[in-house]
Amino acid sequence: MSPSSPRRFTDPEACVDATLARLGKRIVLGLPVGLGKPIPFVNAMVQRACRDSSIHLTIMTALSFRTPKGHSELERRLVEPLARRLFGDTPALDYVSLLEAGRLPANIEVTEFFLEPGAWVGNGHLQQHYLSANYTHVIRDALARGLNVLAQLVAPPGADDGLAGQLSLSCNPDLTVDLLPHIAAMRANGKPFALIGALHRDLPFMYGDAVVPEDSFDFLIDPPEHDFRLFSPPNPAIDITDHMIGLAVSSLVKDGGTLQLGIGELGDAVAHGLLLRHQRPALYREALESTGLLRAAGTLIETEGGTTQFDRGVYACSEMLVDGFLDLHESGILKRRVYPSARIQQLLDEGSITEKLDASCVDALYEAGVRRLSYVDFQELRDVGVLREEIRFENGMLITAQGVGIPVNLEDPVSRAAIATHCLGACLRNGSVLDAGFFFGPASFYRKLRNMPATTRRQFSMRGISFINELFGPELELKSAQRRHARFVNTTMMVTALGSAISDGLADGRVVSGVGGQYNFVAMAHLLPGARSILCLRSTRSKAGTVSSNILWNYGHTTIPRHLRDIVVTEYGIADLRSKTDSEVIAALVDVMDARFQKSLVRDAQGTGKLPASYRIPDRARTNVPERIAGQLRPLRDHGLFAEHPFGSDLTPEERTLGGALRWLQAETSTPMHKLTTIAKALLTGTTDAALQPLLARMTLDHPTSLKERGLQKLVALAIRSIR
């Protein structure tokens, strides 16, 4: 709590003045991951440092978003109108613009611990100032580097929240919650710090750890003009490769278990697979059979996952609240509630009690070893609804609303009966179907969260990242009870034949994204009983017309070491690597890699003695080619399944078609020879087809006015016809 009520500002510039007055000219500014950056304040601080070189500004953050821009003439024609429509008045981050232009002043430093994937591989400043850290260590490292300001967007309560004087950290309690005790200690020791909140009324008011008193903040910014539009990237397209991976992963999720989903289209593909399993189980089974997944991994699916509908449902404990979780909740999959009591959670999962309470609950507590209720026990049981809210604890007795005292001795059947009759609640309360650290997504996702009744939104609990990503600590027993049959699903870029994973960087040291929480979750999967880590991997990648395997013999960088290998899923199947010897791991990965690269990998493994000379590639694996999986899914896609945008899209149908056409065109012009061939075909392509006209108009190529535009028109027409 700040020493006095927070100072309020309508102008970000005035807040910059107050921050500099409090802290001086050496500012280490922490900003949230992704969405929660208060852009007007950040830009005001950056511009002040640009004008005054005596200010030394360090920005510590992750995932600094940029409005998409086209890199080619055709991309610009598609992307720029789309960006204007989707992002409107979302202001750009000035420090990002300066980084892009290579004009960041010497007195400003930007340090990120997780980069927009692939966006900054060639940027010297961010590569040099990248902070490699587990998500759970970021606060420690930021404080060590002198963090003295934290600024983020916050949400005021709505009419149905009934929480006057409170604010919600909304999309970003992840690091702020863990920082608050450190801020309190600094204030107590007279060390200056500025915690700044900027109100944004389009942010949903989220609960859990996210709810904090207004006077936690030193400064609050509440601009009189309308809120700027929140950054809301549209749902990415899901291709056949991702759908195959999502289908396989969905079969490894256990009913009554726990789910973590990573960022991106693979998370959406998993959600789509789970919905198909729950809503159309017959078609789901057909998909597993037609793709060969049941034949190849039926025993693993039976023991670790399932193919039937979700009766008990799942609970999500996920670094990121992805929008697919809302679809899973609406469909009745995300419905397993967990409660802030390890013993009640255990009794619930064992079936000794139900969420609807009766006298058997008190007996179950006694059978579980509870003999006398302490004050701590009392608080815990009242918090979860086992004891009514009006019950008090005084002098070792439970006091009813009528003032009657009941002994807390559960060994006495009379006391147990009295507690059940006079103190027991009707049902458990304060349960969560999801605990997450941060969120961002399309505009429809924010709108759904805002429009949820507060009683529903309370079940989507936003927490500090130390709760989500870390197992050990004071809540170890609780986390272990809640996270039963956990499936931690994340994406990786490459996997070596011995099972190590490369997810964040390249062999030459350049960073693609960051470690984030992936290591946390993989390690947790090896610590929790019944948990599994699932790494999703596209088996190949393509660059400049060359296709390469993502399953390699060796690589000069590792994110997840081989001794933490577990389950790897590609579009060709499931490789269970846990408890396997090196030769068994190699063989399992050969089974799920692209057939074009199997022989080379086997030669490398046999050459080092890691595979016996007698090993032969199984016949079933020799058919691992893209054409096979396309053929397997085609009949199901004809039924409307495995669409590119199964959850809808902010893109128009024309934009979705044009996006696919430009991706095709990029692939077909990736080498000089392919480029010449494609241009030659385009010159022979007609452009007068009526069906082409709306698409050409969207690219402003329906009436070309130059030879260049005429050529672009023909290229677009060829690409559209080719993908159709």
N, C-alpha and C positions, 0 to 999 in steps of 0.2 A: 504494500500500500504506500502510495506517495505521501510525503509529509502533509500535503494540503490537497484540496480538491484540484483536479487537473486544470491547467490553464487552457482556455479554449480559443481557437483561432478560426477565422473564416478564410484567411489568406495563407497559402503555404509559405510565401516569402516571409511573413511575420513569424511563422514557426521556425524557419531557418534562422532568423535573427535570434530567437530565443534559445535555440539549440547551441549556436555558436557562443552566445553570451554565457551559457552554463558551462560549456565544455572546452571552450577555446578553439583553436584553429587546427587541432589534430583530431579528426573525426574518423572513427571506425564504425561504419554504418552497416548493421545487419538488416537484410531484407528477406522476406519469406521465400520459400520455394514456389515458383510458378505464379499463381493467380494473385496472391495477397499483397503485391507490391503497391504502395500508395504513389502512383506514378507522378501526379503533380508535385508532391513534396520532393520526391527523388530528383525530378528534373530541376526543381528550384535549387536544390543543394548542389547538383552537378554544375548548373550554370553559374552559381556563385563561385564555385571553385575554379571554373574556367576564367572568370573575370579577375579573381584574386589568387595569384599564384602562391601567396603565403599560407593559404589553406591547404593542408594535406588531407585528402579524402581517400579512404579505403572503403570499398563496397564489398561486403561478403554476402554471397547469396548462392542460388542455384536456379537453373531453368529460367533464364531471362528470355521471355518470348519476343518474337518479332512478327509483325504482320507479313504474311507471305508475299514474295515478289517473284515474277517470272525471270528466268535467266536467258531465255531466247525470245525472239519476236513473237512466236506463236504462244509461248507460255505467258508472256505479258498480256496478250489479247484475252487470254482465258482468265488469268489470275487477278488482274487489277480491278476489273468490274466486280468480281466476286469478293475481293478484299474490301472494296468500298461498301458493298452491301452487308457483309457479315461483321466487319469490324468498325465501320462508321467512324464515330468520334473517339474510338479507343486511341489514346495518345501513345506515340512511340516512346520508348525509354531512351533518353538522350545519351546515356553512357553506351547503350548498344549501338546507336547510330554512329557515335564517335569511334567505337571499336571497328565497326564495319568499314568506315572510311579511313581507318588508320590515323586518326587525328586525336586520339586520347592524350590530353596534356600530361606532362611528366609528374604533376602533383596529384593525379588521380590514378588509383590502382583498383582494378576489378579482380577479385578472387572468387572463383566459383568451385563448389565441390561436386556439382553435377551439371554437365553442359547439355544444351539441346542436342540430341543425338546426331552426330555427324556434321553439325553446322559450323563448328569452330576448329576443325582439324588443321586448317591452314592459318589460323590466327596466332601470331607469335606471342602477343600479350597474354591471351587467355591460356595458351599452352604453358607459358612460363609461370603464370600465377595460379595455375590449377592446384587445388588442395585435395590430395588423395586421402579420403577418410571415410570410414563407415558412418552412415547416417547418425548412429548413436554417439559418435565421438565429435560431432560438429560443434556442439556448444562448448565442450572442453577446449577445442582447438581455437574457436573464435575468441574465447576469453583470454587464451594465452597470447593471442595476437592483438589484444587491447580493445576488444569490442566495448564501445561506450554509448552506442545508440542502437535501438531497435525500432523500426517503423513498419507498420502494417495496416492493411485495411481491416476494419471491424464492422460488425453488423449491429444496429440497434434492435431492441426487441419489438416484435409486432404486437398487435392488439391482443392476440390469443396467447401470447407468451407470458404476460403478466409478471414481468421481471423489471420493474422500474429500478433505475440505478445500476443495472447490469448491462454488459456488452458481450457480444460473442466474437471470439477469434475466428469463427466461421470456417473458412477454407484452410486456415493455417494455424492450428494450435500446436502443430508438430514439434517445433523447436521452442516457441515462445513459452509454452507450459513448463518445459524443462529449464528454461532460463529464469523464470520468475523467482525461485528461491535464491539464485545468485544475485539478482538485482536487489532483492530485499537485504541480503548480506552487505552489498556494496553501500546501499543507503545507510544501513546501521553503522557502517565504518566511515561514513562521511566521504565516500568516493563517488564523484559525480557520474550520473548515468541518466540518459533520457529515453524513456519508453513512450513512443508516440503512436497514437491510434488515429486513423483517418476513417471517418464514417462513410459507409457506402450502403445505401438502402436497397440496392438490388441483390446484395449478398443475403443468402438465407441465414436465419438465426439458428445456429447449431448448438447442440447441448453436449453433455459429458464434461470433459476438462475445459472445453472451449468457453464456458460461461465464467466471466470474471467481473469484479466490481469496476465501475467507472474510475474509482480513485486508485486503481492499480496503475493508471497512466499518469505520466507527468504532463503531457500535452495531448489535446484532442483537436483534430482539424475537422470542421464541419462546414464545408463550402456552401454558400447560399444558392449557387447555381445547380443545375441538375447534375446527377452523377454521370461520369463518363461510362461508356459501355464497357462491360467486363470482357476481358479477352476470352473468346469462346471458339476454339478450333473446331471445325466440323468433324463428324465421325469419319475416320479413314475408310477407304474401300478395303474389303476383305477378299483376297484372291483365293484360288483353289488350294494353294499350298497352305495358307493360314487356316482355312476351313478344315483341311485334313488333320492338321495339328490340333486344332480345337476339338474336333470330334474325338480324337484319341485321348486327350486330356480329360474330357468330360466323363469318360468311362472309368477314370481312376479316382473320381470324387466319391466319397462314401456318404451314404445317407446317415444323418446324425453327426456329421463331421464338421470340419472347419476349412475355410477356403481363403487363400490370399491370391489376388490377381495382380499382375504387373500392368504397366502402362502400354497402350497402343492397340493395334488391330488384333494381335494375338489374344489379348484379354477379351476383346469383343467376340472373337471366334470361339473361345471357351464358353462364354456366356450363351452363345447361340447353340452350341452343342448340348449344354445343360438344359436349355429350354426345350430342345427337340426331344431329349430323353424323357423329360417330365410330361410334356404335353402330347407327344405322338410316339409313344414307346414302341409301337409296331414298326413304324418307319425308321425309328432310331436303330432298332435291332437289325433291320434290313440294311441300313447304312454300314453298321459294324461288320455284317457278314459280307456284303458286296465288296467292301474295301479290304477284306482279309484280316481285319484287326482281331476279330474273335478267334480266327484260326491260329494266328500267330501268337496272340497274347491273352488267350481266353482264361488261363489259370490266374495270371496276374490281375486281370480285370475282376475276376470273381473274388479274389482274396483282398484286394486293395481298393476296389471301387464297386461298380455295379452297372446294370443296364436297365434297372426298373425305375419307376417314378419315385420321387422323394416324399416319403411318409413323414419322417421326423424333421426333414429339412436340414439346411446347413446354417452355420454361423460364419460370418466373415470377420476375420482379423487381418486387415490389409493395410499396408503402408498408404495406399491411395484408395479413396472411395471413387471407383470408376463408375460411369453412368450405367454400365451393364448390371451393376448390383441392384439398381432400381427396378430393372426388368425382372431380375430373379426374385425380388421381393413381391412385385405385383403378381407374379405367376405362382407364388406359394412355395418357392424353393428356398429362398432366404427367409427362414422363419424360426430357426432354432434359437431361442432366446437364452442368453447366459446372464448370470446374476453375480453381484459382487460379494459372494460368499463361497469359499472353496468347499466347505462341508455341505452346504445346500446344493451346490452344483453337482457334487459327487452323488448325493442321494437322488437327485433328479435324473442324472444320466444312468444310474443303476436301476431306475424304475421303482425305488423305495418310496418316493413321493411323486406327486404331480404338481403342476402349477396351480391347480385348484386345491386348496388346503383343507384338511380335516384332521381328526384326532390322531390318525396314523402318522402324521408328520412329527408330533411330539414323541411318539413311540419310536419312530425311526431315528430321531436324534439320540434317544437313549440307547438304542441298539448300536448306534455308531460310536458309542463311548462317551457321550456327553452326560456327566453326572450332576454337576451343579453349574448354573449359569453365572458367569462373571459379568461385570459391567460391560466388558468388551464384547462378550457373547451377546448380551442384550442389545447393544448398539447394532451389531452385525445383523441379528435376526430381525430387528425392527426395520433396518434399512431395506431389507429384501421382502418385507411384508409378512414374514412368519408371525411377528407380533404386531398388533395394531399400533397405529401411529400415536394414539393417545396414552398408551401404556407407559408408566414411568418405572424407574429402578431406584429404590430407596432402601438403605440398610439391609441389603441382601434379600429384598422382597420385590416382587412385581406388583405395582400398584395400579389397579384398574381405574377407569374413569369415575367410578362410584366411590373410590377411595378404599376399596377392599384390597388387603395385602395377601399375596399368594407366595408361599415358599418356592425357591428356585431349585429345590432338590428333586431332580428327575428320577432318582432312585425310588422315590415314594409314588406309588401308583395314584394315590389320592391327589398329590400335587400335579402330576401329569394330567390327570383328568380335569382339574380346576383350570390349569393353564389352557388346555384345549377348549374348554367351555367359555372362559371369560377373557382370554388374552389373544387367542389365535386369529390371525387375519383371514380374509376370505380367499385371497389368491396372492401369489408372488407378485412383486412389483419391482420397478427400476431395472427391468431386464433390457438387454441390447441384442439386436440381431446383427449388428455390425459395430466394430471399433476400427477407426481409421485415423490417419495422421494428417492428410491433406486431400484436396480435390481440385480438379479443374475439368472442363469438358465443354460440350456444345451448349448453346444458349438454352435449349429445351431442358437440359439437365438442371441448370440453375433454377429454371422456372418450376420444374417439378418439385424440387426441394423446398422452394419458397411456398408453394401452394399446398404442401402437405399439412394436415392438421398437426398442431404442436405435439399431440399425444403420439402420433406416428413418428414425427421427426425426432423425438426424444430417443427412439430406439436406434437411431443412426448416431452413435456416440463418437464424437471427435476427441481424440486423445493425444497426449504427448508421445513423441516417437520412442521414448524410453519404455513406455508401456507396450507399444505395438512391436517394436523390433528387437527388444531385449527380453530374454527369459529370466535371467537371474536378478535377484534383488528382493525387496521385502514382499513382493507379490508373487513370488515363484510358485507357491502352492496354488494360488488362485488361477494364474495363467495356465498352469499345467492341467488343472481341472477343466477350464473352459475350452482349451485348444485340443480337444480330443480328435483323433484321426485327422490331423491337420494335413492339408495339401498346399504347399507353398509353390505357386506357379510363377515362374519368371522366364525372361527371354535371354538368350545368349547369342553371341555372334558366331563363335566357332567352338569346337570341342576337339581335343586331341584324342588320338586312338587309345590312350591310357586313361582318359576320363577327366582330365582337367578342362576347365571352361574359360573362355576368353570373352568377356562381356563389356569391358569398358575402354580398352586401349589397344594400340597396335604394337608390333614387335619393335618398332623404332622409337617407342616411348611416347608417341603422340596419343592424346586422349580423345576418344570418340564421344564418351558420355560421362560415366563415373561409376564408382562402386555402389553408391547409394546404400540401399538396404539388402542387396542381394546376398552378400556374405552372411549377414545376420540371419536371414531366413534359411539359407542352406545349413548353417551350423545348428540352428534351432531344430531343423528336421531330424538331425542325428541325436538330439538330446531328448526330445519329447517321445514318449512311447506311442507307437503306431503312426508317427508322422512320416511324410515323405517330401523330399524336394523334387520338383519336376522342372527341368530346364527345357524350354521350347527352342528348337533350332531349325531354321530353314536349311535344307541340306546343301544348297548351292547358292552362289551369288554370281552376278554378271556385271562386268565392267568393260567398257570399250569393246563390246562384242565377244569377250572371252568369258566363258563359264568356268568357275572354280569351285572346288568342294569346300564346304565349311567343316568337314570332318577331316582333320589333318593328322599326319604322323606326329609332328611336333610343332611347337610355335614358341617364339621368343618372349611371350608375355602370358601371364596367368592371372585370372581373377579368382577363380575357385580351384584350389589345389586338388590333385587327383585322389587324395585320401578322403575327400568329402564327396566323391562321386556318388550319384544316386540314380535317378531316372532321367533319361534324355528322350525327348519325343521329337521326331521329324515328321514330314509329310508321308514318310514310308513306314512309320510304325513306332513302337515303343521299345526302348532298350533299357532293361533293368540292370543297372551296374552295381547295385549294392551287394556286398558280401561276395563279389566275384573276384577271381584271380585276374591277373593282367591279360592272359590269353583269352579268358572268357569275356572280359570287357571288350577287347578288340573284336572278337567274333560278334558280339552283340551289336556293336556299332557298325560293322560291315553290313549286318542285316538291315539297317535302317538308313544307309547312305546311298547316294545316287550311284547307279551301276556303272556309270562312265569312269568312276574314280576308284572303284573297289580294287582292281588288280594292282594298281600302283601302291595303295596302302598296304595290301597284303604282302607285296614284295618287300616293302620297308620293314614290316613287322617280322617277316621270316628272316630278313637279312641281319637283324639284331638278335635273333633267337627268341623273340617274344611270341611267335606263332610257330607251331611245328611244321616241318616241311610237308607233312601229309595233309595239312589243312586245305580244304577246297571250299570255294564260295558256294553257299546253298543255292539251289536252282530258283527258289522263291525270291531270293534277293537279286538275282540277275535281271529281274523284270522291273527293278526300281528306276523307272524313267517317267518324266512328266506326262507323257502321253497316256500312260496306264492310269494314273490317278484322275486325269481329266475324263477319261472314258468311264471310270468307275462312278464318278459323281454326276455325270451328265444326266442319267435318268432321274436322279433325285432333284437335280436343279430344274428339270422340266416340271417337277411338282411344286416349284416355288421355294425349294430349300436351298440353303447355302448361297444365298444371293450376295452381291457385293456390298449392299447396305441393308442388312436384315433388320436394323433398328431405325431405319429411316435416315434421312440426310438433310442438311441445310442446303445442299446443292440441288439445283433444278435437274430434271431428267436430261436436258440438253448438256448441262455442265458435266454430269456424270459420264455421258457418252463421249464428250470431247476430252475429258480427262483420260479415259481409256484409249482414245485415239492417239493422243499425244504420247502416252506411254509406249504404245505400239510403234509410233514413228521414231521415238528416241532409240528403241531397241533395234529398229531396222536401218538406222543411219549411224550405228555405233562404230563402223569401220569405213575407210574410204571406199572400198569396193561395194559394201552394202549401201552406202550413201548414193553412189552413182546408179546402182541398180534401182533403188527406190525412186530416185528422181526420174529415171527413164520411164518407170511404170506410171508415175504421176502425170507425166506429159501426155500420156495416152488416156487419162482418166477424164470422163465427162463430169460436168458440174451442174447440169441443168435439171437433174432429178429433183422433183418437188420435195421429196423427203429430206433432201440435203439442205434445203433453203433455210429453215429455222436455225440449223446448226451453223451454217456459214454466216448467217446474220448475227448470231451470238458472238462470232469472232470478227465481226465487221468486215467480212470477206465476201458478202453476197454481191457486192458491186465493186470489184477491184478497179482501182484508178491508175495502176502502174504495172509494169512488167513484173516487178517483185511481188506485188500483191496477187497477181494472176498465178504466179508460181506457188505462193503460199496456199492459195485457194485450192489448187490441184493436189497439193500434198495433204491437206486436211481431208479433202474428198476421198483420196485413196485410203487414208488411215481409217476413216469412218466405215467405208465399204469393207475393209479388211477385217475389222473387229466384229462386224455384223455377220 
